[in-house]
Amino acid sequence: MKQTFTLNLFSTYEEVEKIPDFADYIRDECSLDEDRAETFKLVLSEAVTNAVVHGNREQETKKVEVSVVVSDKSITADIIDEGEGFTPDEEKNPLKEQNLLDTSGRGLFLIRQFADKIEFKKNGTHLHFVLNRSSGD
C-alpha cells in the first residue's frame, strides 16, 4: 500500500520550518520506525533548505514542490525548485581541510550519506531520494 504526501512552499526560511512537522505527520500516518523517521526528517530538511537557499536563492515568489511516497518497503521523496540548477559533482567536499570551517556546504554531503539512493534530474533542480523503510534493506 502506498501513501502520497505533498507540500508546496515559498522560498523562505519560515516555510522550511514546516518540514519537521510535515515529516512527523508522515511518520505518524505511516507508522515509520523512529530511526528511519529521524533520518527521513534530516534528509528532507536538508534537501528543502538547499532548494530554497541555493536553488531558488530565497526569492519568495519561487516555489519548492515536495512530494513523498511511502510504501511498505521505502520512502521516496522528490524536491523540485525553480532555480537555474547546478552540477552536483562540482560541489566542494566539506571534509577537505580547507572546507572544514565553512558555515555551509554540508547539506548534499548529509543527503548522500543518509539516503539509500539519490538522483538529480532536470539540471539539478529536481532531487529524488529513496530511504529503505528498514535500515538493513
C-alpha positions as CSV (number, residue, x, y, z in Angstrom):
1,M,0.0,0.0,0.0
2,K,1.3,3.4,-0.9
3,Q,0.5,6.8,0.6
4,T,1.4,10.1,-1.0
5,F,2.0,13.4,0.7
6,T,2.6,16.8,-1.0
7,L,3.7,20.2,0.2
8,N,4.2,23.4,-1.8
9,L,6.4,26.0,-0.2
10,F,7.5,29.5,-0.9
11,S,11.3,30.1,-0.7
12,T,11.6,31.5,2.8
13,Y,13.1,30.1,6.0
14,E,9.7,30.3,7.6
15,E,8.4,27.8,5.0
16,V,11.4,25.5,5.6
17,E,10.4,25.4,9.3
18,K,7.2,23.5,8.2
19,I,9.3,20.4,7.3
20,P,9.8,18.9,10.7
21,D,6.1,18.9,11.4
22,F,5.4,17.5,7.8
23,A,7.9,14.7,8.4
24,D,6.4,13.9,11.8
25,Y,2.9,13.8,10.3
26,I,4.2,11.3,7.7
27,R,5.9,9.3,10.5
28,D,2.6,9.1,12.4
29,E,0.4,8.3,9.4
30,C,2.7,5.6,8.1
31,S,3.9,4.2,11.4
32,L,7.6,4.8,10.5
33,D,10.3,3.3,12.6
34,E,11.7,6.1,14.8
35,D,15.3,5.8,13.5
36,R,14.1,5.9,9.9
37,A,11.7,8.7,10.6
38,E,14.6,10.9,12.0
39,T,16.8,10.1,9.1
40,F,14.0,11.0,6.7
41,K,13.4,14.3,8.6
42,L,17.1,15.2,8.3
43,V,17.4,14.3,4.6
44,L,14.2,16.1,3.7
45,S,15.1,19.2,5.7
46,E,18.5,19.4,4.1
47,A,17.0,18.9,0.6
48,V,14.3,21.5,1.1
49,T,16.7,24.0,2.6
50,N,19.1,23.6,-0.3
51,A,16.2,24.1,-2.8
52,V,15.1,27.3,-1.0
53,V,18.6,28.8,-0.4
54,H,20.7,27.6,-3.2
55,G,18.1,26.6,-5.8
56,N,15.6,29.5,-5.6
57,R,18.1,31.9,-3.9
58,E,15.4,32.7,-1.3
59,Q,13.3,34.5,-3.9
60,E,10.0,34.4,-2.0
61,T,7.9,34.1,-5.2
62,K,9.6,31.0,-6.3
63,K,8.2,27.7,-5.1
64,V,9.5,24.4,-3.9
65,E,7.4,21.3,-4.5
66,V,7.8,18.4,-2.1
67,S,6.3,15.0,-2.9
68,V,6.7,12.0,-0.7
69,V,5.5,8.4,-1.4
70,V,5.6,5.9,1.4
71,S,5.3,2.2,0.6
72,D,5.8,-0.9,2.7
73,K,9.5,-1.0,1.6
74,S,10.6,2.6,1.0
75,I,10.2,6.3,1.5
76,T,10.6,8.2,-1.8
77,A,10.8,11.9,-2.0
78,D,11.0,14.4,-4.8
79,I,12.0,18.1,-4.2
80,I,11.7,20.4,-7.1
81,D,12.8,24.0,-7.1
82,E,12.5,26.8,-9.7
83,G,16.2,27.7,-9.7
84,E,18.8,27.6,-12.5
85,G,20.2,24.2,-11.4
86,F,23.7,23.1,-10.7
87,T,26.2,20.3,-11.3
88,P,26.2,18.1,-8.2
89,D,29.6,16.6,-8.9
90,E,31.2,20.0,-8.8
91,E,30.2,20.7,-5.2
92,K,33.0,21.0,-2.7
93,N,33.8,18.3,-0.3
94,P,33.1,19.5,3.3
95,L,35.6,17.0,4.7
96,K,38.6,18.5,3.0
97,E,40.7,20.6,5.3
98,Q,40.2,23.9,3.5
99,N,36.4,23.5,3.9
100,L,36.2,22.3,7.5
101,L,35.4,25.7,8.9
102,D,32.9,26.7,6.3
103,T,29.4,27.5,7.6
104,S,27.6,25.9,4.7
105,G,28.2,23.2,2.2
106,R,27.3,20.1,4.3
107,G,23.7,19.6,3.0
108,L,24.5,17.5,0.0
109,F,27.1,15.6,1.9
110,L,24.5,14.6,4.6
111,I,21.9,13.7,2.0
112,R,24.4,11.5,0.2
113,Q,25.5,9.8,3.5
114,F,22.0,9.0,4.7
115,A,19.8,8.4,1.6
116,D,19.9,4.9,0.2
117,K,19.5,6.3,-3.3
118,I,19.9,9.8,-4.7
119,E,19.4,11.2,-8.1
120,F,19.5,14.7,-9.6
121,K,17.2,15.5,-12.5
122,K,16.4,18.5,-14.7
123,N,19.9,20.1,-14.4
124,G,19.9,19.7,-10.6
125,T,16.5,21.4,-9.9
126,H,14.9,18.1,-9.1
127,L,16.3,16.0,-6.3
128,H,14.9,12.4,-6.0
129,F,15.9,10.3,-3.0
130,V,14.9,7.0,-1.5
131,L,15.2,5.6,2.0
132,N,14.5,2.0,2.7
133,R,11.9,1.5,5.4
134,S,14.3,-0.8,7.2
135,S,17.9,0.4,7.5
136,G,19.1,-3.2,6.7
137,D,17.2,-3.4,3.3
